[in-house]
Amino acid sequence: MFCLCIGNLTVSIMRRLERHYERLAFPFNWVVYVPLLTLAGFGSTVVATVMLYWLFLDPSKRTEERISTDIRFGTLVTVIIGIVTTFTGT
């Protein structure tokens, strides 16, 4: 559920931002793409984490450390998958 939310949000955001990096020549397209992907991934991860923790997790199990770890890990995975997907053209 976590990945589904993050993926759908990030793809939607990045499609709207394509015009900012799509026409740029290499390596400038990547210089613009990676920070935008990182911001979109972070925002999507925060939204997904808050939504899923609020809906499904018992309040006694919500800790700052756990939420922080989920946000950092979700953002990292989103950036890696976004770069690999864009690099391979899939």
PyMOL Python script that loads the backbone (N, CA, C, O; Angstrom):
from pymol import cmd

cmd.read_pdbstr("""\
ATOM      1  N   MET A   1       0.830  -1.178   0.000  1.00  0.00           N
ATOM      2  CA  MET A   1       0.000   0.000   0.000  1.00  0.00           C
ATOM      3  C   MET A   1       0.882   1.251   0.000  1.00  0.00           C
ATOM      4  O   MET A   1       0.604   2.219  -0.708  1.00  0.00           O
ATOM      5  N   PHE A   2       1.937   1.217   0.796  1.00  0.00           N
ATOM      6  CA  PHE A   2       2.866   2.338   0.911  1.00  0.00           C
ATOM      7  C   PHE A   2       3.486   2.660  -0.446  1.00  0.00           C
ATOM      8  O   PHE A   2       3.484   3.812  -0.879  1.00  0.00           O
ATOM      9  N   CYS A   3       4.014   1.637  -1.112  1.00  0.00           N
ATOM     10  CA  CYS A   3       4.657   1.829  -2.421  1.00  0.00           C
ATOM     11  C   CYS A   3       3.659   2.274  -3.482  1.00  0.00           C
ATOM     12  O   CYS A   3       3.988   3.102  -4.331  1.00  0.00           O
ATOM     13  N   LEU A   4       2.473   1.747  -3.443  1.00  0.00           N
ATOM     14  CA  LEU A   4       1.441   2.117  -4.408  1.00  0.00           C
ATOM     15  C   LEU A   4       1.106   3.606  -4.298  1.00  0.00           C
ATOM     16  O   LEU A   4       1.000   4.302  -5.308  1.00  0.00           O
ATOM     17  N   CYS A   5       0.943   4.078  -3.087  1.00  0.00           N
ATOM     18  CA  CYS A   5       0.646   5.503  -2.884  1.00  0.00           C
ATOM     19  C   CYS A   5       1.805   6.384  -3.350  1.00  0.00           C
ATOM     20  O   CYS A   5       1.598   7.360  -4.071  1.00  0.00           O
ATOM     21  N   ILE A   6       3.009   6.039  -2.940  1.00  0.00           N
ATOM     22  CA  ILE A   6       4.176   6.836  -3.307  1.00  0.00           C
ATOM     23  C   ILE A   6       4.373   6.834  -4.818  1.00  0.00           C
ATOM     24  O   ILE A   6       4.597   7.886  -5.416  1.00  0.00           O
ATOM     25  N   GLY A   7       4.291   5.668  -5.433  1.00  0.00           N
ATOM     26  CA  GLY A   7       4.495   5.563  -6.876  1.00  0.00           C
ATOM     27  C   GLY A   7       3.496   6.387  -7.666  1.00  0.00           C
ATOM     28  O   GLY A   7       3.874   7.120  -8.580  1.00  0.00           O
ATOM     29  N   ASN A   8       2.240   6.270  -7.323  1.00  0.00           N
ATOM     30  CA  ASN A   8       1.213   7.019  -8.059  1.00  0.00           C
ATOM     31  C   ASN A   8       1.359   8.521  -7.873  1.00  0.00           C
ATOM     32  O   ASN A   8       1.202   9.280  -8.829  1.00  0.00           O
ATOM     33  N   LEU A   9       1.653   8.956  -6.668  1.00  0.00           N
ATOM     34  CA  LEU A   9       1.836  10.379  -6.433  1.00  0.00           C
ATOM     35  C   LEU A   9       3.072  10.917  -7.163  1.00  0.00           C
ATOM     36  O   LEU A   9       3.015  11.972  -7.795  1.00  0.00           O
ATOM     37  N   THR A  10       4.176  10.193  -7.071  1.00  0.00           N
ATOM     38  CA  THR A  10       5.418  10.653  -7.694  1.00  0.00           C
ATOM     39  C   THR A  10       5.294  10.703  -9.209  1.00  0.00           C
ATOM     40  O   THR A  10       5.734  11.671  -9.828  1.00  0.00           O
ATOM     41  N   VAL A  11       4.710   9.690  -9.812  1.00  0.00           N
ATOM     42  CA  VAL A  11       4.545   9.675 -11.271  1.00  0.00           C
ATOM     43  C   VAL A  11       3.676  10.845 -11.718  1.00  0.00           C
ATOM     44  O   VAL A  11       3.982  11.495 -12.717  1.00  0.00           O
ATOM     45  N   SER A  12       2.610  11.116 -10.998  1.00  0.00           N
ATOM     46  CA  SER A  12       1.730  12.234 -11.351  1.00  0.00           C
ATOM     47  C   SER A  12       2.474  13.565 -11.275  1.00  0.00           C
ATOM     48  O   SER A  12       2.348  14.408 -12.163  1.00  0.00           O
ATOM     49  N   ILE A  13       3.237  13.743 -10.226  1.00  0.00           N
ATOM     50  CA  ILE A  13       3.999  14.987 -10.068  1.00  0.00           C
ATOM     51  C   ILE A  13       5.061  15.118 -11.154  1.00  0.00           C
ATOM     52  O   ILE A  13       5.207  16.184 -11.752  1.00  0.00           O
ATOM     53  N   MET A  14       5.805  14.041 -11.414  1.00  0.00           N
ATOM     54  CA  MET A  14       6.891  14.106 -12.390  1.00  0.00           C
ATOM     55  C   MET A  14       6.373  14.321 -13.814  1.00  0.00           C
ATOM     56  O   MET A  14       7.047  14.966 -14.617  1.00  0.00           O
ATOM     57  N   ARG A  15       5.229  13.812 -14.130  1.00  0.00           N
ATOM     58  CA  ARG A  15       4.649  14.064 -15.463  1.00  0.00           C
ATOM     59  C   ARG A  15       4.353  15.542 -15.650  1.00  0.00           C
ATOM     60  O   ARG A  15       4.512  16.076 -16.748  1.00  0.00           O
ATOM     61  N   ARG A  16       3.931  16.195 -14.599  1.00  0.00           N
ATOM     62  CA  ARG A  16       3.657  17.635 -14.683  1.00  0.00           C
ATOM     63  C   ARG A  16       4.943  18.449 -14.757  1.00  0.00           C
ATOM     64  O   ARG A  16       4.944  19.564 -15.278  1.00  0.00           O
ATOM     65  N   LEU A  17       6.034  17.901 -14.239  1.00  0.00           N
ATOM     66  CA  LEU A  17       7.310  18.619 -14.228  1.00  0.00           C
ATOM     67  C   LEU A  17       8.215  18.283 -15.412  1.00  0.00           C
ATOM     68  O   LEU A  17       9.295  18.859 -15.545  1.00  0.00           O
ATOM     69  N   GLU A  18       7.789  17.360 -16.271  1.00  0.00           N
ATOM     70  CA  GLU A  18       8.619  16.934 -17.407  1.00  0.00           C
ATOM     71  C   GLU A  18       9.115  18.091 -18.258  1.00  0.00           C
ATOM     72  O   GLU A  18      10.246  18.059 -18.743  1.00  0.00           O
ATOM     73  N   ARG A  19       8.308  19.086 -18.442  1.00  0.00           N
ATOM     74  CA  ARG A  19       8.673  20.201 -19.319  1.00  0.00           C
ATOM     75  C   ARG A  19       9.916  20.938 -18.837  1.00  0.00           C
ATOM     76  O   ARG A  19      10.556  21.637 -19.622  1.00  0.00           O
ATOM     77  N   HIS A  20      10.270  20.794 -17.563  1.00  0.00           N
ATOM     78  CA  HIS A  20      11.430  21.498 -17.025  1.00  0.00           C
ATOM     79  C   HIS A  20      12.755  20.803 -17.321  1.00  0.00           C
ATOM     80  O   HIS A  20      13.806  21.439 -17.245  1.00  0.00           O
ATOM     81  N   TYR A  21      12.731  19.536 -17.652  1.00  0.00           N
ATOM     82  CA  TYR A  21      13.981  18.820 -17.895  1.00  0.00           C
ATOM     83  C   TYR A  21      13.993  18.046 -19.207  1.00  0.00           C
ATOM     84  O   TYR A  21      15.064  17.655 -19.672  1.00  0.00           O
ATOM     85  N   GLU A  22      12.858  17.818 -19.803  1.00  0.00           N
ATOM     86  CA  GLU A  22      12.752  16.957 -20.977  1.00  0.00           C
ATOM     87  C   GLU A  22      13.555  17.465 -22.182  1.00  0.00           C
ATOM     88  O   GLU A  22      14.184  16.669 -22.879  1.00  0.00           O
ATOM     89  N   ARG A  23      13.540  18.732 -22.424  1.00  0.00           N
ATOM     90  CA  ARG A  23      14.198  19.292 -23.619  1.00  0.00           C
ATOM     91  C   ARG A  23      15.651  19.676 -23.401  1.00  0.00           C
ATOM     92  O   ARG A  23      16.324  20.087 -24.346  1.00  0.00           O
ATOM     93  N   LEU A  24      16.138  19.556 -22.205  1.00  0.00           N
ATOM     94  CA  LEU A  24      17.519  19.905 -21.911  1.00  0.00           C
ATOM     95  C   LEU A  24      18.464  18.821 -22.414  1.00  0.00           C
ATOM     96  O   LEU A  24      18.116  17.640 -22.439  1.00  0.00           O
ATOM     97  N   ALA A  25      19.649  19.230 -22.808  1.00  0.00           N
ATOM     98  CA  ALA A  25      20.660  18.286 -23.284  1.00  0.00           C
ATOM     99  C   ALA A  25      21.339  17.617 -22.090  1.00  0.00           C
ATOM    100  O   ALA A  25      21.394  18.167 -20.990  1.00  0.00           O
ATOM    101  N   PHE A  26      21.852  16.418 -22.343  1.00  0.00           N
ATOM    102  CA  PHE A  26      22.611  15.703 -21.321  1.00  0.00           C
ATOM    103  C   PHE A  26      23.857  16.503 -20.993  1.00  0.00           C
ATOM    104  O   PHE A  26      24.459  17.023 -21.932  1.00  0.00           O
ATOM    105  N   PRO A  27      24.282  16.647 -19.818  1.00  0.00           N
ATOM    106  CA  PRO A  27      23.856  16.146 -18.524  1.00  0.00           C
ATOM    107  C   PRO A  27      22.904  17.097 -17.793  1.00  0.00           C
ATOM    108  O   PRO A  27      22.494  16.823 -16.665  1.00  0.00           O
ATOM    109  N   PHE A  28      22.554  18.212 -18.438  1.00  0.00           N
ATOM    110  CA  PHE A  28      21.706  19.199 -17.756  1.00  0.00           C
ATOM    111  C   PHE A  28      20.312  18.661 -17.446  1.00  0.00           C
ATOM    112  O   PHE A  28      19.696  19.055 -16.456  1.00  0.00           O
ATOM    113  N   ASN A  29      19.814  17.756 -18.298  1.00  0.00           N
ATOM    114  CA  ASN A  29      18.510  17.166 -18.010  1.00  0.00           C
ATOM    115  C   ASN A  29      18.537  16.392 -16.691  1.00  0.00           C
ATOM    116  O   ASN A  29      17.565  16.421 -15.936  1.00  0.00           O
ATOM    117  N   TRP A  30      19.637  15.705 -16.413  1.00  0.00           N
ATOM    118  CA  TRP A  30      19.760  14.955 -15.171  1.00  0.00           C
ATOM    119  C   TRP A  30      19.993  15.877 -13.983  1.00  0.00           C
ATOM    120  O   TRP A  30      19.551  15.589 -12.871  1.00  0.00           O
ATOM    121  N   VAL A  31      20.692  16.991 -14.219  1.00  0.00           N
ATOM    122  CA  VAL A  31      20.944  17.958 -13.149  1.00  0.00           C
ATOM    123  C   VAL A  31      19.630  18.561 -12.655  1.00  0.00           C
ATOM    124  O   VAL A  31      19.499  18.891 -11.476  1.00  0.00           O
ATOM    125  N   VAL A  32      18.670  18.703 -13.546  1.00  0.00           N
ATOM    126  CA  VAL A  32      17.357  19.220 -13.165  1.00  0.00           C
ATOM    127  C   VAL A  32      16.445  18.086 -12.694  1.00  0.00           C
ATOM    128  O   VAL A  32      15.689  18.246 -11.735  1.00  0.00           O
ATOM    129  N   TYR A  33      16.522  16.947 -13.368  1.00  0.00           N
ATOM    130  CA  TYR A  33      15.620  15.822 -13.081  1.00  0.00           C
ATOM    131  C   TYR A  33      15.801  15.260 -11.669  1.00  0.00           C
ATOM    132  O   TYR A  33      14.815  15.059 -10.958  1.00  0.00           O
ATOM    133  N   VAL A  34      17.020  15.009 -11.261  1.00  0.00           N
ATOM    134  CA  VAL A  34      17.260  14.339  -9.975  1.00  0.00           C
ATOM    135  C   VAL A  34      16.761  15.169  -8.774  1.00  0.00           C
ATOM    136  O   VAL A  34      16.104  14.611  -7.895  1.00  0.00           O
ATOM    137  N   PRO A  35      17.052  16.481  -8.709  1.00  0.00           N
ATOM    138  CA  PRO A  35      16.477  17.243  -7.584  1.00  0.00           C
ATOM    139  C   PRO A  35      14.944  17.292  -7.609  1.00  0.00           C
ATOM    140  O   PRO A  35      14.303  17.222  -6.560  1.00  0.00           O
ATOM    141  N   LEU A  36      14.357  17.411  -8.812  1.00  0.00           N
ATOM    142  CA  LEU A  36      12.894  17.401  -8.898  1.00  0.00           C
ATOM    143  C   LEU A  36      12.331  16.062  -8.437  1.00  0.00           C
ATOM    144  O   LEU A  36      11.333  16.014  -7.719  1.00  0.00           O
ATOM    145  N   LEU A  37      12.975  14.978  -8.853  1.00  0.00           N
ATOM    146  CA  LEU A  37      12.543  13.646  -8.424  1.00  0.00           C
ATOM    147  C   LEU A  37      12.675  13.487  -6.912  1.00  0.00           C
ATOM    148  O   LEU A  37      11.801  12.909  -6.266  1.00  0.00           O
ATOM    149  N   THR A  38      13.757  13.995  -6.354  1.00  0.00           N
ATOM    150  CA  THR A  38      13.964  13.906  -4.913  1.00  0.00           C
ATOM    151  C   THR A  38      12.872  14.666  -4.161  1.00  0.00           C
ATOM    152  O   THR A  38      12.328  14.161  -3.179  1.00  0.00           O
ATOM    153  N   LEU A  39      12.554  15.863  -4.613  1.00  0.00           N
ATOM    154  CA  LEU A  39      11.491  16.643  -3.966  1.00  0.00           C
ATOM    155  C   LEU A  39      10.129  15.973  -4.119  1.00  0.00           C
ATOM    156  O   LEU A  39       9.355  15.901  -3.164  1.00  0.00           O
ATOM    157  N   ALA A  40       9.842  15.484  -5.318  1.00  0.00           N
ATOM    158  CA  ALA A  40       8.562  14.802  -5.556  1.00  0.00           C
ATOM    159  C   ALA A  40       8.487  13.524  -4.734  1.00  0.00           C
ATOM    160  O   ALA A  40       7.444  13.218  -4.156  1.00  0.00           O
ATOM    161  N   GLY A  41       9.579  12.779  -4.677  1.00  0.00           N
ATOM    162  CA  GLY A  41       9.615  11.552  -3.886  1.00  0.00           C
ATOM    163  C   GLY A  41       9.448  11.821  -2.401  1.00  0.00           C
ATOM    164  O   GLY A  41       8.736  11.095  -1.707  1.00  0.00           O
ATOM    165  N   PHE A  42      10.106  12.867  -1.915  1.00  0.00           N
ATOM    166  CA  PHE A  42       9.978  13.227  -0.505  1.00  0.00           C
ATOM    167  C   PHE A  42       8.546  13.637  -0.176  1.00  0.00           C
ATOM    168  O   PHE A  42       7.972  13.180   0.812  1.00  0.00           O
ATOM    169  N   GLY A  43       7.977  14.498  -1.006  1.00  0.00           N
ATOM    170  CA  GLY A  43       6.604  14.936  -0.775  1.00  0.00           C
ATOM    171  C   GLY A  43       5.615  13.784  -0.817  1.00  0.00           C
ATOM    172  O   GLY A  43       4.723  13.690   0.027  1.00  0.00           O
ATOM    173  N   SER A  44       5.775  12.910  -1.801  1.00  0.00           N
ATOM    174  CA  SER A  44       4.890  11.753  -1.926  1.00  0.00           C
ATOM    175  C   SER A  44       5.032  10.809  -0.743  1.00  0.00           C
ATOM    176  O   SER A  44       4.044  10.258  -0.257  1.00  0.00           O
ATOM    177  N   THR A  45       6.263  10.624  -0.282  1.00  0.00           N
ATOM    178  CA  THR A  45       6.506   9.741   0.850  1.00  0.00           C
ATOM    179  C   THR A  45       5.904  10.306   2.135  1.00  0.00           C
ATOM    180  O   THR A  45       5.342   9.565   2.942  1.00  0.00           O
ATOM    181  N   VAL A  46       6.024  11.599   2.317  1.00  0.00           N
ATOM    182  CA  VAL A  46       5.432  12.230   3.506  1.00  0.00           C
ATOM    183  C   VAL A  46       3.913  12.060   3.483  1.00  0.00           C
ATOM    184  O   VAL A  46       3.310  11.683   4.488  1.00  0.00           O
ATOM    185  N   VAL A  47       3.302  12.337   2.340  1.00  0.00           N
ATOM    186  CA  VAL A  47       1.846  12.201   2.225  1.00  0.00           C
ATOM    187  C   VAL A  47       1.420  10.754   2.476  1.00  0.00           C
ATOM    188  O   VAL A  47       0.479  10.508   3.229  1.00  0.00           O
ATOM    189  N   ALA A  48       2.107   9.797   1.849  1.00  0.00           N
ATOM    190  CA  ALA A  48       1.756   8.383   2.018  1.00  0.00           C
ATOM    191  C   ALA A  48       1.962   7.928   3.458  1.00  0.00           C
ATOM    192  O   ALA A  48       1.135   7.197   4.004  1.00  0.00           O
ATOM    193  N   THR A  49       3.054   8.353   4.070  1.00  0.00           N
ATOM    194  CA  THR A  49       3.336   7.953   5.448  1.00  0.00           C
ATOM    195  C   THR A  49       2.272   8.490   6.399  1.00  0.00           C
ATOM    196  O   THR A  49       1.736   7.750   7.223  1.00  0.00           O
ATOM    197  N   VAL A  50       1.976   9.757   6.282  1.00  0.00           N
ATOM    198  CA  VAL A  50       0.968  10.360   7.165  1.00  0.00           C
ATOM    199  C   VAL A  50      -0.389   9.691   6.952  1.00  0.00           C
ATOM    200  O   VAL A  50      -1.082   9.351   7.911  1.00  0.00           O
ATOM    201  N   MET A  51      -0.758   9.506   5.687  1.00  0.00           N
ATOM    202  CA  MET A  51      -2.054   8.910   5.384  1.00  0.00           C
ATOM    203  C   MET A  51      -2.146   7.473   5.921  1.00  0.00           C
ATOM    204  O   MET A  51      -3.126   7.113   6.573  1.00  0.00           O
ATOM    205  N   LEU A  52      -1.139   6.672   5.648  1.00  0.00           N
ATOM    206  CA  LEU A  52      -1.202   5.269   6.066  1.00  0.00           C
ATOM    207  C   LEU A  52      -1.060   5.100   7.581  1.00  0.00           C
ATOM    208  O   LEU A  52      -1.718   4.244   8.171  1.00  0.00           O
ATOM    209  N   TYR A  53      -0.218   5.899   8.202  1.00  0.00           N
ATOM    210  CA  TYR A  53      -0.104   5.822   9.658  1.00  0.00           C
ATOM    211  C   TYR A  53      -1.403   6.252  10.317  1.00  0.00           C
ATOM    212  O   TYR A  53      -1.835   5.652  11.301  1.00  0.00           O
ATOM    213  N   TRP A  54      -2.018   7.277   9.782  1.00  0.00           N
ATOM    214  CA  TRP A  54      -3.269   7.779  10.349  1.00  0.00           C
ATOM    215  C   TRP A  54      -4.404   6.770  10.175  1.00  0.00           C
ATOM    216  O   TRP A  54      -5.231   6.591  11.068  1.00  0.00           O
ATOM    217  N   LEU A  55      -4.431   6.105   9.000  1.00  0.00           N
ATOM    218  CA  LEU A  55      -5.523   5.180   8.717  1.00  0.00           C
ATOM    219  C   LEU A  55      -5.347   3.799   9.343  1.00  0.00           C
ATOM    220  O   LEU A  55      -6.311   3.218   9.842  1.00  0.00           O
ATOM    221  N   PHE A  56      -4.120   3.267   9.322  1.00  0.00           N
ATOM    222  CA  PHE A  56      -3.943   1.851   9.628  1.00  0.00           C
ATOM    223  C   PHE A  56      -3.120   1.510  10.864  1.00  0.00           C
ATOM    224  O   PHE A  56      -3.257   0.408  11.395  1.00  0.00           O
ATOM    225  N   LEU A  57      -2.286   2.400  11.331  1.00  0.00           N
ATOM    226  CA  LEU A  57      -1.389   2.018  12.421  1.00  0.00           C
ATOM    227  C   LEU A  57      -1.950   2.441  13.773  1.00  0.00           C
ATOM    228  O   LEU A  57      -2.450   3.553  13.941  1.00  0.00           O
ATOM    229  N   ASP A  58      -1.854   1.545  14.705  1.00  0.00           N
ATOM    230  CA  ASP A  58      -2.281   1.801  16.075  1.00  0.00           C
ATOM    231  C   ASP A  58      -1.498   3.004  16.618  1.00  0.00           C
ATOM    232  O   ASP A  58      -0.272   3.030  16.504  1.00  0.00           O
ATOM    233  N   PRO A  59      -2.167   3.989  17.200  1.00  0.00           N
ATOM    234  CA  PRO A  59      -1.483   5.184  17.702  1.00  0.00           C
ATOM    235  C   PRO A  59      -0.350   4.895  18.681  1.00  0.00           C
ATOM    236  O   PRO A  59       0.608   5.665  18.754  1.00  0.00           O
ATOM    237  N   SER A  60      -0.439   3.817  19.423  1.00  0.00           N
ATOM    238  CA  SER A  60       0.629   3.501  20.379  1.00  0.00           C
ATOM    239  C   SER A  60       1.913   3.058  19.676  1.00  0.00           C
ATOM    240  O   SER A  60       2.982   3.082  20.287  1.00  0.00           O
ATOM    241  N   LYS A  61       1.831   2.657  18.409  1.00  0.00           N
ATOM    242  CA  LYS A  61       3.012   2.195  17.674  1.00  0.00           C
ATOM    243  C   LYS A  61       3.644   3.299  16.829  1.00  0.00           C
ATOM    244  O   LYS A  61       4.678   3.076  16.200  1.00  0.00           O
ATOM    245  N   ARG A  62       3.041   4.475  16.807  1.00  0.00           N
ATOM    246  CA  ARG A  62       3.592   5.594  16.047  1.00  0.00           C
ATOM    247  C   ARG A  62       4.690   6.263  16.864  1.00  0.00           C
ATOM    248  O   ARG A  62       4.433   6.810  17.937  1.00  0.00           O
ATOM    249  N   THR A  63       5.892   6.216  16.356  1.00  0.00           N
ATOM    250  CA  THR A  63       6.998   6.896  17.016  1.00  0.00           C
ATOM    251  C   THR A  63       7.683   7.801  16.006  1.00  0.00           C
ATOM    252  O   THR A  63       7.648   7.544  14.803  1.00  0.00           O
ATOM    253  N   GLU A  64       8.304   8.862  16.503  1.00  0.00           N
ATOM    254  CA  GLU A  64       9.019   9.780  15.611  1.00  0.00           C
ATOM    255  C   GLU A  64      10.106   9.061  14.843  1.00  0.00           C
ATOM    256  O   GLU A  64      10.289   9.293  13.648  1.00  0.00           O
ATOM    257  N   GLU A  65      10.823   8.195  15.523  1.00  0.00           N
ATOM    258  CA  GLU A  65      11.929   7.477  14.880  1.00  0.00           C
ATOM    259  C   GLU A  65      11.414   6.580  13.751  1.00  0.00           C
ATOM    260  O   GLU A  65      12.010   6.524  12.675  1.00  0.00           O
ATOM    261  N   ARG A  66      10.337   5.899  13.995  1.00  0.00           N
ATOM    262  CA  ARG A  66       9.773   4.997  12.983  1.00  0.00           C
ATOM    263  C   ARG A  66       9.264   5.785  11.778  1.00  0.00           C
ATOM    264  O   ARG A  66       9.512   5.401  10.635  1.00  0.00           O
ATOM    265  N   ILE A  67       8.565   6.869  12.025  1.00  0.00           N
ATOM    266  CA  ILE A  67       8.050   7.697  10.936  1.00  0.00           C
ATOM    267  C   ILE A  67       9.202   8.296  10.142  1.00  0.00           C
ATOM    268  O   ILE A  67       9.174   8.294   8.911  1.00  0.00           O
ATOM    269  N   SER A  68      10.208   8.806  10.832  1.00  0.00           N
ATOM    270  CA  SER A  68      11.376   9.395  10.170  1.00  0.00           C
ATOM    271  C   SER A  68      12.095   8.368   9.299  1.00  0.00           C
ATOM    272  O   SER A  68      12.488   8.670   8.172  1.00  0.00           O
ATOM    273  N   THR A  69      12.265   7.170   9.816  1.00  0.00           N
ATOM    274  CA  THR A  69      12.917   6.103   9.048  1.00  0.00           C
ATOM    275  C   THR A  69      12.104   5.742   7.810  1.00  0.00           C
ATOM    276  O   THR A  69      12.668   5.563   6.731  1.00  0.00           O
ATOM    277  N   ASP A  70      10.804   5.636   7.953  1.00  0.00           N
ATOM    278  CA  ASP A  70       9.947   5.318   6.806  1.00  0.00           C
ATOM    279  C   ASP A  70      10.020   6.401   5.735  1.00  0.00           C
ATOM    280  O   ASP A  70      10.044   6.092   4.543  1.00  0.00           O
ATOM    281  N   ILE A  71      10.057   7.648   6.141  1.00  0.00           N
ATOM    282  CA  ILE A  71      10.125   8.750   5.178  1.00  0.00           C
ATOM    283  C   ILE A  71      11.472   8.744   4.461  1.00  0.00           C
ATOM    284  O   ILE A  71      11.524   8.891   3.240  1.00  0.00           O
ATOM    285  N   ARG A  72      12.551   8.577   5.203  1.00  0.00           N
ATOM    286  CA  ARG A  72      13.882   8.548   4.564  1.00  0.00           C
ATOM    287  C   ARG A  72      14.023   7.359   3.618  1.00  0.00           C
ATOM    288  O   ARG A  72      14.502   7.510   2.494  1.00  0.00           O
ATOM    289  N   PHE A  73      13.609   6.188   4.068  1.00  0.00           N
ATOM    290  CA  PHE A  73      13.721   4.993   3.238  1.00  0.00           C
ATOM    291  C   PHE A  73      12.819   5.094   2.004  1.00  0.00           C
ATOM    292  O   PHE A  73      13.241   4.751   0.900  1.00  0.00           O
ATOM    293  N   GLY A  74      11.600   5.556   2.184  1.00  0.00           N
ATOM    294  CA  GLY A  74      10.682   5.708   1.055  1.00  0.00           C
ATOM    295  C   GLY A  74      11.197   6.683   0.017  1.00  0.00           C
ATOM    296  O   GLY A  74      11.065   6.441  -1.183  1.00  0.00           O
ATOM    297  N   THR A  75      11.781   7.781   0.464  1.00  0.00           N
ATOM    298  CA  THR A  75      12.348   8.762  -0.460  1.00  0.00           C
ATOM    299  C   THR A  75      13.532   8.170  -1.214  1.00  0.00           C
ATOM    300  O   THR A  75      13.642   8.343  -2.428  1.00  0.00           O
ATOM    301  N   LEU A  76      14.412   7.479  -0.511  1.00  0.00           N
ATOM    302  CA  LEU A  76      15.578   6.863  -1.152  1.00  0.00           C
ATOM    303  C   LEU A  76      15.157   5.852  -2.207  1.00  0.00           C
ATOM    304  O   LEU A  76      15.677   5.873  -3.323  1.00  0.00           O
ATOM    305  N   VAL A  77      14.241   4.985  -1.878  1.00  0.00           N
ATOM    306  CA  VAL A  77      13.778   3.968  -2.832  1.00  0.00           C
ATOM    307  C   VAL A  77      13.098   4.630  -4.034  1.00  0.00           C
ATOM    308  O   VAL A  77      13.285   4.193  -5.170  1.00  0.00           O
ATOM    309  N   THR A  78      12.319   5.669  -3.791  1.00  0.00           N
ATOM    310  CA  THR A  78      11.645   6.380  -4.880  1.00  0.00           C
ATOM    311  C   THR A  78      12.653   6.988  -5.838  1.00  0.00           C
ATOM    312  O   THR A  78      12.484   6.896  -7.054  1.00  0.00           O
ATOM    313  N   VAL A  79      13.699   7.607  -5.310  1.00  0.00           N
ATOM    314  CA  VAL A  79      14.720   8.218  -6.162  1.00  0.00           C
ATOM    315  C   VAL A  79      15.466   7.149  -6.960  1.00  0.00           C
ATOM    316  O   VAL A  79      15.695   7.324  -8.157  1.00  0.00           O
ATOM    317  N   ILE A  80      15.838   6.067  -6.325  1.00  0.00           N
ATOM    318  CA  ILE A  80      16.565   4.998  -7.023  1.00  0.00           C
ATOM    319  C   ILE A  80      15.708   4.404  -8.134  1.00  0.00           C
ATOM    320  O   ILE A  80      16.179   4.244  -9.260  1.00  0.00           O
ATOM    321  N   ILE A  81      14.473   4.080  -7.834  1.00  0.00           N
ATOM    322  CA  ILE A  81      13.587   3.495  -8.848  1.00  0.00           C
ATOM    323  C   ILE A  81      13.308   4.496  -9.965  1.00  0.00           C
ATOM    324  O   ILE A  81      13.259   4.116 -11.135  1.00  0.00           O
ATOM    325  N   GLY A  82      13.125   5.768  -9.621  1.00  0.00           N
ATOM    326  CA  GLY A  82      12.902   6.792 -10.636  1.00  0.00           C
ATOM    327  C   GLY A  82      14.080   6.953 -11.575  1.00  0.00           C
ATOM    328  O   GLY A  82      13.895   7.091 -12.784  1.00  0.00           O
ATOM    329  N   ILE A  83      15.287   6.938 -11.036  1.00  0.00           N
ATOM    330  CA  ILE A  83      16.495   7.059 -11.866  1.00  0.00           C
ATOM    331  C   ILE A  83      16.654   5.832 -12.757  1.00  0.00           C
ATOM    332  O   ILE A  83      16.904   5.971 -13.954  1.00  0.00           O
ATOM    333  N   VAL A  84      16.516   4.648 -12.198  1.00  0.00           N
ATOM    334  CA  VAL A  84      16.646   3.423 -12.988  1.00  0.00           C
ATOM    335  C   VAL A  84      15.593   3.372 -14.094  1.00  0.00           C
ATOM    336  O   VAL A  84      15.901   3.030 -15.235  1.00  0.00           O
ATOM    337  N   THR A  85      14.371   3.709 -13.756  1.00  0.00           N
ATOM    338  CA  THR A  85      13.282   3.694 -14.740  1.00  0.00           C
ATOM    339  C   THR A  85      13.549   4.695 -15.865  1.00  0.00           C
ATOM    340  O   THR A  85      13.360   4.372 -17.038  1.00  0.00           O
ATOM    341  N   THR A  86      13.977   5.876 -15.525  1.00  0.00           N
ATOM    342  CA  THR A  86      14.259   6.895 -16.552  1.00  0.00           C
ATOM    343  C   THR A  86      15.478   6.512 -17.378  1.00  0.00           C
ATOM    344  O   THR A  86      15.485   6.691 -18.596  1.00  0.00           O
ATOM    345  N   PHE A  87      16.499   5.992 -16.730  1.00  0.00           N
ATOM    346  CA  PHE A  87      17.728   5.621 -17.435  1.00  0.00           C
ATOM    347  C   PHE A  87      17.488   4.485 -18.427  1.00  0.00           C
ATOM    348  O   PHE A  87      18.039   4.497 -19.527  1.00  0.00           O
ATOM    349  N   THR A  88      16.673   3.508 -18.045  1.00  0.00           N
ATOM    350  CA  THR A  88      16.414   2.371 -18.928  1.00  0.00           C
ATOM    351  C   THR A  88      15.314   2.664 -19.937  1.00  0.00           C
ATOM    352  O   THR A  88      15.119   1.908 -20.889  1.00  0.00           O
ATOM    353  N   GLY A  89      14.594   3.762 -19.729  1.00  0.00           N
ATOM    354  CA  GLY A  89      13.549   4.137 -20.685  1.00  0.00           C
ATOM    355  C   GLY A  89      12.274   3.339 -20.573  1.00  0.00           C
ATOM    356  O   GLY A  89      11.507   3.266 -21.533  1.00  0.00           O
ATOM    357  N   THR A  90      12.025   2.729 -19.411  1.00  0.00           N
ATOM    358  CA  THR A  90      10.799   1.957 -19.240  1.00  0.00           C
ATOM    359  C   THR A  90       9.753   2.729 -18.504  1.00  0.00           C
ATOM    360  O   THR A  90       8.655   2.220 -18.277  1.00  0.00           O
TER     361      THR A  90
END
""", "prot")
cmd.dss("prot")
cmd.show_as("cartoon", "prot")
cmd.util.cbc("prot")
cmd.orient("prot")
